[in-house]
């Protein structure tokens, strides 16, 4: 997949709540139209998760596809990264308390720090995919 990634962070930048990381990928070729709307929607937990023809959908929205034709070691590494992030996000959110109206949630400070740590790791992995040498900095 050919593409150009524009980034909004500088070398050594660590995302904060006031300055989040963002990345925009511009694709050329036949995948451009298909991938253009991949992330152009809000996740809605009320929408059903559907698998159709190997693609994953939330409601009518197609999620970004997983990479294809990975070697077994690449697949294992990607699975390990996703499992690690999933485990720590689950751990950080297992003590969330919602009010009766479902309009507000509360979690303790250390759990919030866990959520922010996962967000930071995701940003670093995203940057490392766009710039492989970024993890060395």
C-alpha positions as YAML, in Angstrom:
chain: A
units: angstrom
residues:
- id: 1
  name: UNK
  ca: [0.00, 0.00, 0.00]
- id: 2
  name: UNK
  ca: [1.57, 3.27, -1.13]
- id: 3
  name: UNK
  ca: [0.86, 6.27, 1.01]
- id: 4
  name: UNK
  ca: [2.12, 9.44, 2.54]
- id: 5
  name: UNK
  ca: [1.82, 10.06, 6.25]
- id: 6
  name: UNK
  ca: [1.63, 13.61, 7.53]
- id: 7
  name: UNK
  ca: [2.30, 13.89, 11.21]
- id: 8
  name: UNK
  ca: [1.65, 16.59, 13.78]
- id: 9
  name: UNK
  ca: [4.45, 15.77, 16.21]
- id: 10
  name: UNK
  ca: [8.11, 16.65, 16.28]
- id: 11
  name: UNK
  ca: [10.98, 14.31, 17.18]
- id: 12
  name: UNK
  ca: [10.88, 13.59, 20.89]
- id: 13
  name: UNK
  ca: [7.27, 14.80, 21.15]
- id: 14
  name: UNK
  ca: [5.21, 13.00, 23.75]
- id: 15
  name: UNK
  ca: [1.46, 13.50, 23.29]
- id: 16
  name: UNK
  ca: [-0.50, 15.24, 26.00]
- id: 17
  name: UNK
  ca: [-4.18, 15.98, 26.50]
- id: 18
  name: UNK
  ca: [-3.58, 19.51, 25.14]
- id: 19
  name: UNK
  ca: [-1.44, 18.35, 22.20]
- id: 20
  name: UNK
  ca: [-2.65, 14.95, 20.97]
- id: 21
  name: UNK
  ca: [-0.91, 13.07, 18.19]
- id: 22
  name: UNK
  ca: [-2.68, 12.86, 14.89]
- id: 23
  name: UNK
  ca: [-1.72, 11.23, 11.63]
- id: 24
  name: UNK
  ca: [-3.30, 11.57, 8.23]
- id: 25
  name: UNK
  ca: [-2.59, 8.96, 5.58]
- id: 26
  name: UNK
  ca: [-3.07, 9.84, 1.92]
- id: 27
  name: UNK
  ca: [-3.29, 6.81, -0.35]
- id: 28
  name: UNK
  ca: [-2.79, 6.52, -4.07]
- id: 29
  name: UNK
  ca: [-4.36, 3.90, -6.26]
- id: 30
  name: UNK
  ca: [-7.45, 1.67, -5.92]
- id: 31
  name: UNK
  ca: [-7.32, 1.50, -2.11]
- id: 32
  name: UNK
  ca: [-7.70, 5.29, -1.77]
- id: 33
  name: UNK
  ca: [-11.49, 5.41, -2.05]
- id: 34
  name: UNK
  ca: [-11.92, 2.27, 0.06]
- id: 35
  name: UNK
  ca: [-9.69, 3.51, 2.90]
- id: 36
  name: UNK
  ca: [-10.73, 7.16, 2.81]
- id: 37
  name: UNK
  ca: [-13.66, 6.68, 5.15]
- id: 38
  name: UNK
  ca: [-12.05, 4.00, 7.34]
- id: 39
  name: UNK
  ca: [-11.91, 6.19, 10.42]
- id: 40
  name: UNK
  ca: [-14.43, 8.85, 9.50]
- id: 41
  name: UNK
  ca: [-16.99, 7.85, 12.15]
- id: 42
  name: UNK
  ca: [-17.43, 7.68, 15.89]
- id: 43
  name: UNK
  ca: [-17.51, 4.30, 17.58]
- id: 44
  name: UNK
  ca: [-20.97, 3.54, 18.88]
- id: 45
  name: UNK
  ca: [-21.18, 0.65, 21.32]
- id: 46
  name: UNK
  ca: [-24.84, 0.18, 20.42]
- id: 47
  name: UNK
  ca: [-23.95, -0.74, 16.84]
- id: 48
  name: UNK
  ca: [-23.52, -4.43, 16.10]
- id: 49
  name: UNK
  ca: [-20.08, -5.78, 15.19]
- id: 50
  name: UNK
  ca: [-20.36, -7.70, 11.92]
- id: 51
  name: UNK
  ca: [-17.85, -9.77, 9.94]
- id: 52
  name: UNK
  ca: [-18.56, -9.92, 6.21]
- id: 53
  name: UNK
  ca: [-16.24, -11.26, 3.51]
- id: 54
  name: UNK
  ca: [-13.28, -11.01, 5.87]
- id: 55
  name: UNK
  ca: [-14.00, -7.36, 6.72]
- id: 56
  name: UNK
  ca: [-15.04, -6.11, 10.16]
- id: 57
  name: UNK
  ca: [-17.88, -3.60, 10.46]
- id: 58
  name: UNK
  ca: [-19.39, -1.64, 13.33]
- id: 59
  name: UNK
  ca: [-22.91, -0.98, 12.15]
- id: 60
  name: UNK
  ca: [-22.51, 0.06, 8.52]
- id: 61
  name: UNK
  ca: [-18.98, 1.41, 9.04]
- id: 62
  name: UNK
  ca: [-16.07, -0.69, 7.79]
- id: 63
  name: UNK
  ca: [-13.13, -0.79, 10.17]
- id: 64
  name: UNK
  ca: [-9.59, -0.42, 8.84]
- id: 65
  name: UNK
  ca: [-8.44, -3.81, 7.56]
- id: 66
  name: UNK
  ca: [-5.68, -5.79, 9.18]
- id: 67
  name: UNK
  ca: [-2.49, -6.20, 7.16]
- id: 68
  name: UNK
  ca: [-2.49, -9.23, 4.88]
- id: 69
  name: UNK
  ca: [0.28, -11.66, 3.96]
- id: 70
  name: UNK
  ca: [2.29, -11.19, 7.13]
- id: 71
  name: UNK
  ca: [4.93, -13.76, 7.92]
- id: 72
  name: UNK
  ca: [4.18, -15.99, 10.92]
- id: 73
  name: UNK
  ca: [6.63, -14.02, 13.06]
- id: 74
  name: UNK
  ca: [5.10, -10.69, 12.00]
- id: 75
  name: UNK
  ca: [1.63, -12.02, 12.78]
- id: 76
  name: UNK
  ca: [2.81, -13.20, 16.19]
- id: 77
  name: UNK
  ca: [4.44, -9.85, 16.92]
- id: 78
  name: UNK
  ca: [1.33, -7.89, 15.91]
- id: 79
  name: UNK
  ca: [-0.87, -10.19, 17.99]
- id: 80
  name: UNK
  ca: [1.45, -9.76, 20.97]
- id: 81
  name: UNK
  ca: [1.34, -5.95, 20.69]
- id: 82
  name: UNK
  ca: [-2.46, -5.91, 20.38]
- id: 83
  name: UNK
  ca: [-2.82, -8.36, 23.28]
- id: 84
  name: UNK
  ca: [-0.53, -6.24, 25.47]
- id: 85
  name: UNK
  ca: [-2.48, -3.05, 24.72]
- id: 86
  name: UNK
  ca: [-5.82, -4.82, 25.17]
- id: 87
  name: UNK
  ca: [-4.75, -6.31, 28.51]
- id: 88
  name: UNK
  ca: [-3.57, -2.97, 29.92]
- id: 89
  name: UNK
  ca: [-6.60, -1.05, 28.64]
- id: 90
  name: UNK
  ca: [-8.89, -3.68, 30.16]
- id: 91
  name: UNK
  ca: [-6.99, -3.54, 33.43]
- id: 92
  name: UNK
  ca: [-7.21, 0.27, 33.53]
- id: 93
  name: UNK
  ca: [-10.93, 0.34, 32.79]
- id: 94
  name: UNK
  ca: [-12.24, -2.56, 34.88]
- id: 95
  name: UNK
  ca: [-13.06, -0.29, 37.84]
- id: 96
  name: UNK
  ca: [-15.03, 2.35, 35.96]
- id: 97
  name: UNK
  ca: [-18.24, 3.43, 37.67]
- id: 98
  name: UNK
  ca: [-21.11, 4.97, 35.69]
- id: 99
  name: UNK
  ca: [-23.91, 7.10, 37.11]
- id: 100
  name: UNK
  ca: [-27.51, 5.86, 36.89]
- id: 101
  name: UNK
  ca: [-28.26, 8.03, 33.86]
- id: 102
  name: UNK
  ca: [-25.26, 6.69, 31.95]
- id: 103
  name: UNK
  ca: [-24.05, 10.22, 31.27]
- id: 104
  name: UNK
  ca: [-20.91, 10.20, 33.40]
- id: 105
  name: UNK
  ca: [-18.24, 7.71, 34.36]
- id: 106
  name: UNK
  ca: [-15.66, 7.81, 37.14]
- id: 107
  name: UNK
  ca: [-12.38, 6.00, 37.57]
- id: 108
  name: UNK
  ca: [-9.59, 6.50, 40.05]
- id: 109
  name: UNK
  ca: [-6.49, 8.47, 39.17]
- id: 110
  name: UNK
  ca: [-4.17, 5.48, 38.83]
- id: 111
  name: UNK
  ca: [-6.59, 3.81, 36.40]
- id: 112
  name: UNK
  ca: [-6.79, 7.06, 34.40]
- id: 113
  name: UNK
  ca: [-2.99, 7.08, 34.27]
- id: 114
  name: UNK
  ca: [-3.18, 3.52, 32.88]
- id: 115
  name: UNK
  ca: [-5.52, 4.66, 30.10]
- id: 116
  name: UNK
  ca: [-3.15, 7.54, 29.28]
- id: 117
  name: UNK
  ca: [-0.17, 5.14, 29.28]
- id: 118
  name: UNK
  ca: [-1.91, 2.91, 26.71]
- id: 119
  name: UNK
  ca: [-2.77, 5.98, 24.62]
- id: 120
  name: UNK
  ca: [0.88, 7.03, 24.77]
- id: 121
  name: UNK
  ca: [2.07, 3.56, 23.70]
- id: 122
  name: UNK
  ca: [-0.40, 3.55, 20.80]
- id: 123
  name: UNK
  ca: [0.91, 6.95, 19.68]
- id: 124
  name: UNK
  ca: [4.50, 5.70, 19.87]
- id: 125
  name: UNK
  ca: [3.66, 2.57, 17.88]
- id: 126
  name: UNK
  ca: [1.84, 4.68, 15.29]
- id: 127
  name: UNK
  ca: [4.86, 6.93, 14.97]
- id: 128
  name: UNK
  ca: [7.20, 3.94, 14.74]
- id: 129
  name: UNK
  ca: [5.15, 2.51, 11.86]
- id: 130
  name: UNK
  ca: [5.45, 5.82, 9.98]
- id: 131
  name: UNK
  ca: [9.08, 6.36, 11.04]
- id: 132
  name: UNK
  ca: [10.81, 3.06, 11.92]
- id: 133
  name: UNK
  ca: [13.74, 4.83, 13.59]
- id: 134
  name: UNK
  ca: [11.41, 6.71, 15.97]
- id: 135
  name: UNK
  ca: [11.61, 4.04, 18.69]
- id: 136
  name: UNK
  ca: [15.36, 4.55, 18.92]
- id: 137
  name: UNK
  ca: [14.92, 8.22, 19.92]
...
